[in-house]
Amino acid sequence: MKKDNKNSIRGKKSRAAGARFELRVRSELEKQGWIIDKWTNNVDLDEKKLIKSKRKFNPYSKILGIGTGFPDFIGIRRKSTNYDVIGIEVKGNGWLDKIEKEKCEWLLTNKIFSRILIVKKGKKRGEIEYIDFAKKYR
């Protein structure tokens, strides 16, 4: 087996594991009373505005995937007479890179979301940890 083929297989497994983790996070938040949907927008840091995320096209499988928005999900929950609207970014290790931090900062400053949760895998198998962006990075 060639090295490229091994990396291809590893990439497929990683993407599949990430997708499974996103589904698990989504279902857990829905059990907590949140309405969860895929966020299909992104932040253009050069122009400082919200834009539609580009759709991904896989030429091999001829599939047009849903846009790769940032953050991954939007969560909405009724809070007395108002609604709580949050952004949810799912990361296996919980770390955001510099650009992702800038995007989170912009989304919070411009009041797109009231807060942004970073969701990561816990220390124990199957455990999910929630980190408030503002508490960790601000």
Phi and psi restraints in degrees (value plus and minus 20) as a CYANA .aco file:
   2 LYS   PHI     -95.3   -55.3
   2 LYS   PSI     139.4   179.4
   3 LYS   PHI     -82.4   -42.4
   3 LYS   PSI     -60.6   -20.6
   4 ASP   PHI     -80.3   -40.3
   4 ASP   PSI     -59.8   -19.8
   5 ASN   PHI     -86.2   -46.2
   5 ASN   PSI     -60.1   -20.1
   6 LYS   PHI     -82.5   -42.5
   6 LYS   PSI     -63.6   -23.6
   7 ASN   PHI     -85.0   -45.0
   7 ASN   PSI     -56.5   -16.5
   8 SER   PHI     -83.3   -43.3
   8 SER   PSI     -64.8   -24.8
   9 ILE   PHI     -84.8   -44.8
   9 ILE   PSI     -62.4   -22.4
  10 ARG   PHI     -83.1   -43.1
  10 ARG   PSI     -61.0   -21.0
  11 GLY   PHI     -82.8   -42.8
  11 GLY   PSI     -62.0   -22.0
  12 LYS   PHI     -82.6   -42.6
  12 LYS   PSI     -63.2   -23.2
  13 LYS   PHI     -84.8   -44.8
  13 LYS   PSI     -60.3   -20.3
  14 SER   PHI     -84.8   -44.8
  14 SER   PSI     -65.1   -25.1
  15 ARG   PHI     -82.5   -42.5
  15 ARG   PSI     -62.4   -22.4
  16 ALA   PHI     -84.5   -44.5
  16 ALA   PSI     -61.6   -21.6
  17 ALA   PHI     -84.9   -44.9
  17 ALA   PSI     -60.2   -20.2
  18 GLY   PHI     -83.5   -43.5
  18 GLY   PSI     -61.6   -21.6
  19 ALA   PHI     -85.4   -45.4
  19 ALA   PSI     -60.1   -20.1
  20 ARG   PHI     -84.3   -44.3
  20 ARG   PSI     -60.7   -20.7
  21 PHE   PHI     -85.2   -45.2
  21 PHE   PSI     -61.7   -21.7
  22 GLU   PHI     -79.4   -39.4
  22 GLU   PSI     -62.7   -22.7
  23 LEU   PHI     -83.1   -43.1
  23 LEU   PSI     -60.5   -20.5
  24 ARG   PHI     -84.6   -44.6
  24 ARG   PSI     -63.1   -23.1
  25 VAL   PHI     -82.6   -42.6
  25 VAL   PSI     -65.5   -25.5
  26 ARG   PHI     -79.5   -39.5
  26 ARG   PSI     -67.2   -27.2
  27 SER   PHI     -86.5   -46.5
  27 SER   PSI     -55.3   -15.3
  28 GLU   PHI     -87.0   -47.0
  28 GLU   PSI     -62.5   -22.5
  29 LEU   PHI     -86.5   -46.5
  29 LEU   PSI     -55.4   -15.4
  30 GLU   PHI     -85.5   -45.5
  30 GLU   PSI     -55.5   -15.5
  31 LYS   PHI     -85.8   -45.8
  31 LYS   PSI     -47.6    -7.6
  32 GLN   PHI    -102.6   -62.6
  32 GLN   PSI     -18.3    21.7
  33 GLY   PHI      79.9   119.9
  33 GLY   PSI     -14.9    25.1
  34 TRP   PHI    -104.1   -64.1
  34 TRP   PSI     126.4   166.4
  35 ILE   PHI    -116.2   -76.2
  35 ILE   PSI      99.5   139.5
  36 ILE   PHI    -134.1   -94.1
  36 ILE   PSI     117.2   157.2
  37 ASP   PHI    -162.9  -122.9
  37 ASP   PSI     136.8   176.8
  38 LYS   PHI     -89.8   -49.8
  38 LYS   PSI     110.9   150.9
  39 TRP   PHI    -108.7   -68.7
  39 TRP   PSI      99.3   139.3
  40 THR   PHI    -128.9   -88.9
  40 THR   PSI       3.6    43.6
  41 ASN   PHI    -133.6   -93.6
  41 ASN   PSI     147.2   187.2
  42 ASN   PHI    -163.9  -123.9
  42 ASN   PSI     150.7   190.7
  43 VAL   PHI    -128.5   -88.5
  43 VAL   PSI     106.1   146.1
  44 ASP   PHI    -110.9   -70.9
  44 ASP   PSI      84.5   124.5
  45 LEU   PHI     -90.9   -50.9
  45 LEU   PSI     -46.4    -6.4
  46 ASP   PHI     -88.3   -48.3
  46 ASP   PSI     -66.2   -26.2
  47 GLU   PHI    -113.3   -73.3
  47 GLU   PSI     -25.3    14.7
  48 LYS   PHI      34.2    74.2
  48 LYS   PSI      34.6    74.6
  49 LYS   PHI    -170.6  -130.6
  49 LYS   PSI     143.5   183.5
  50 LEU   PHI    -104.9   -64.9
  50 LEU   PSI     111.2   151.2
  51 ILE   PHI    -149.5  -109.5
  51 ILE   PSI     141.5   181.5
  52 LYS   PHI     -92.5   -52.5
  52 LYS   PSI     117.6   157.6
  53 SER   PHI     -97.0   -57.0
  53 SER   PSI     131.5   171.5
  54 LYS   PHI     -96.1   -56.1
  54 LYS   PSI     123.8   163.8
  55 ARG   PHI    -102.8   -62.8
  55 ARG   PSI     126.9   166.9
  56 LYS   PHI    -116.8   -76.8
  56 LYS   PSI     110.6   150.6
  57 PHE   PHI    -133.1   -93.1
  57 PHE   PSI     105.9   145.9
  58 ASN   PHI    -118.5   -78.5
  58 ASN   PSI      88.3   128.3
  59 PRO   PHI     -88.1   -48.1
  59 PRO   PSI     -41.4    -1.4
  60 TYR   PHI     -98.0   -58.0
  60 TYR   PSI     -62.9   -22.9
  61 SER   PHI    -117.3   -77.3
  61 SER   PSI     -23.3    16.7
  62 LYS   PHI      38.5    78.5
  62 LYS   PSI      17.8    57.8
  63 ILE   PHI    -132.3   -92.3
  63 ILE   PSI     114.3   154.3
  64 LEU   PHI    -119.8   -79.8
  64 LEU   PSI      88.8   128.8
  65 GLY   PHI    -100.8   -60.8
  65 GLY   PSI     141.3   181.3
  66 ILE   PHI     -85.1   -45.1
  66 ILE   PSI     130.1   170.1
  67 GLY   PHI     -75.5   -35.5
  67 GLY   PSI     133.3   173.3
  68 THR   PHI    -120.3   -80.3
  68 THR   PSI      54.2    94.2
  69 GLY   PHI     -93.9   -53.9
  69 GLY   PSI     143.7   183.7
  70 PHE   PHI    -150.3  -110.3
  70 PHE   PSI     105.1   145.1
  71 PRO   PHI     -93.5   -53.5
  71 PRO   PSI    -199.7  -159.7
  72 ASP   PHI     -85.8   -45.8
  72 ASP   PSI     -64.8   -24.8
  73 PHE   PHI    -150.7  -110.7
  73 PHE   PSI     139.6   179.6
  74 ILE   PHI    -135.2   -95.2
  74 ILE   PSI     116.0   156.0
  75 GLY   PHI    -139.7   -99.7
  75 GLY   PSI     113.5   153.5
  76 ILE   PHI    -147.7  -107.7
  76 ILE   PSI     112.4   152.4
  77 ARG   PHI    -165.1  -125.1
  77 ARG   PSI     117.1   157.1
  78 ARG   PHI     -89.8   -49.8
  78 ARG   PSI     113.8   153.8
  79 LYS   PHI    -149.4  -109.4
  79 LYS   PSI      75.5   115.5
  80 SER   PHI      33.2    73.2
  80 SER   PSI    -128.5   -88.5
  81 THR   PHI    -116.1   -76.1
  81 THR   PSI     -28.0    12.0
  82 ASN   PHI    -131.8   -91.8
  82 ASN   PSI    -198.8  -158.8
  83 TYR   PHI    -141.1  -101.1
  83 TYR   PSI     123.6   163.6
  84 ASP   PHI    -117.7   -77.7
  84 ASP   PSI     100.1   140.1
  85 VAL   PHI    -136.8   -96.8
  85 VAL   PSI      97.7   137.7
  86 ILE   PHI    -144.8  -104.8
  86 ILE   PSI     136.3   176.3
  87 GLY   PHI    -120.2   -80.2
  87 GLY   PSI     124.1   164.1
  88 ILE   PHI    -149.1  -109.1
  88 ILE   PSI      97.6   137.6
  89 GLU   PHI    -130.4   -90.4
  89 GLU   PSI     102.1   142.1
  90 VAL   PHI    -117.5   -77.5
  90 VAL   PSI     100.2   140.2
  91 LYS   PHI    -153.1  -113.1
  91 LYS   PSI     112.3   152.3
  92 GLY   PHI     -80.2   -40.2
  92 GLY   PSI     -60.3   -20.3
  93 ASN   PHI    -121.3   -81.3
  93 ASN   PSI     -30.5     9.5
  94 GLY   PHI      65.6   105.6
  94 GLY   PSI     -18.5    21.5
  95 TRP   PHI    -118.6   -78.6
  95 TRP   PSI     114.6   154.6
  96 LEU   PHI    -122.9   -82.9
  96 LEU   PSI     123.2   163.2
  97 ASP   PHI    -102.8   -62.8
  97 ASP   PSI     157.2   197.2
  98 LYS   PHI     -78.8   -38.8
  98 LYS   PSI     -64.6   -24.6
  99 ILE   PHI     -85.3   -45.3
  99 ILE   PSI     -61.7   -21.7
 100 GLU   PHI     -83.5   -43.5
 100 GLU   PSI     -58.6   -18.6
 101 LYS   PHI     -83.6   -43.6
 101 LYS   PSI     -62.0   -22.0
 102 GLU   PHI     -83.3   -43.3
 102 GLU   PSI     -60.3   -20.3
 103 LYS   PHI     -84.6   -44.6
 103 LYS   PSI     -62.9   -22.9
 104 CYS   PHI     -81.0   -41.0
 104 CYS   PSI     -65.0   -25.0
 105 GLU   PHI     -78.6   -38.6
 105 GLU   PSI     -64.9   -24.9
 106 TRP   PHI     -83.9   -43.9
 106 TRP   PSI     -63.8   -23.8
 107 LEU   PHI     -82.8   -42.8
 107 LEU   PSI     -57.8   -17.8
 108 LEU   PHI     -95.6   -55.6
 108 LEU   PSI     -61.9   -21.9
 109 THR   PHI     -82.3   -42.3
 109 THR   PSI     -59.5   -19.5
 110 ASN   PHI    -108.4   -68.4
 110 ASN   PSI      -9.8    30.2
 111 LYS   PHI      36.1    76.1
 111 LYS   PSI      15.1    55.1
 112 ILE   PHI     -90.8   -50.8
 112 ILE   PSI     -62.5   -22.5
 113 PHE   PHI    -144.2  -104.2
 113 PHE   PSI     129.8   169.8
 114 SER   PHI     -95.8   -55.8
 114 SER   PSI     -50.2   -10.2
 115 ARG   PHI    -179.3  -139.3
 115 ARG   PSI     144.0   184.0
 116 ILE   PHI    -145.7  -105.7
 116 ILE   PSI     107.0   147.0
 117 LEU   PHI    -119.8   -79.8
 117 LEU   PSI     114.8   154.8
 118 ILE   PHI    -124.1   -84.1
 118 ILE   PSI     103.7   143.7
 119 VAL   PHI    -128.7   -88.7
 119 VAL   PSI     109.0   149.0
 120 LYS   PHI    -153.8  -113.8
 120 LYS   PSI     145.1   185.1
 121 LYS   PHI     -92.4   -52.4
 121 LYS   PSI     119.5   159.5
 122 GLY   PHI    -101.5   -61.5
 122 GLY   PSI     158.9   198.9
 123 LYS   PHI     -89.9   -49.9
 123 LYS   PSI     -56.8   -16.8
 124 LYS   PHI    -108.0   -68.0
 124 LYS   PSI     131.3   171.3
 125 ARG   PHI     -80.1   -40.1
 125 ARG   PSI     108.7   148.7
 126 GLY   PHI      64.5   104.5
 126 GLY   PSI     -23.7    16.3
 127 GLU   PHI    -102.5   -62.5
 127 GLU   PSI     122.8   162.8
 128 ILE   PHI    -141.9  -101.9
 128 ILE   PSI     111.3   151.3
 129 GLU   PHI    -133.2   -93.2
 129 GLU   PSI     121.1   161.1
 130 TYR   PHI    -132.7   -92.7
 130 TYR   PSI     107.8   147.8
 131 ILE   PHI    -140.8  -100.8
 131 ILE   PSI     107.6   147.6
 132 ASP   PHI     -99.8   -59.8
 132 ASP   PSI     102.9   142.9
 133 PHE   PHI     -75.2   -35.2
 133 PHE   PSI     -66.0   -26.0
 134 ALA   PHI     -82.2   -42.2
 134 ALA   PSI     -57.1   -17.1
 135 LYS   PHI     -93.6   -53.6
 135 LYS   PSI     -52.6   -12.6
 136 LYS   PHI    -106.2   -66.2
 136 LYS   PSI     -59.0   -19.0
 137 TYR   PHI    -132.5   -92.5
 137 TYR   PSI     -31.1     8.9
